[in-house]
């Protein structure tokens, strides 16, 4: 999923010849110009990309957080329609910048794809029966990244999640 998302993001920015663009330019290019998905799904893709840390937002502009030169796509590239339909779970959406930055750091540290890191995190989540955020911390810790600064953030996300279930 992450690799295909990176391909879409890279394709948009290279096509536009820009390193940053407004959120409106981003989702209108996806939906109106390329006709890859409806506007609402293009907006969802944009928000998912920000949530997952693939795009950063600064003063109304978005830009990739990864080196686009390392992303390749075929000549007649067209992403799968399912990519735009996926909704990132609300727990992930509520994460702050801190916990989100661990996935790209794991990718860089391990020299693997985002999909491989995500698969490892999901495996930990299933096997240990823990929240996704905890699995991210466990994975990062297992690979030598410092995670203690994220404890309070993860604790608050879990408490908020459990409190919303009780209501």
PyMOL commands that set and color helices and strands:
alter all, ss='L'
color gray80, all
select helices_A, chain A and resi 2-16+23-33+39-51+68-70+82-85+90-93+97-110+114-128+132-142+148-166
alter helices_A, ss='H'
color red, helices_A
select strands_A, chain A and resi 21-22+55-58+61-64
alter strands_A, ss='S'
color yellow, strands_A
deselect
rebuild
show_as cartoon
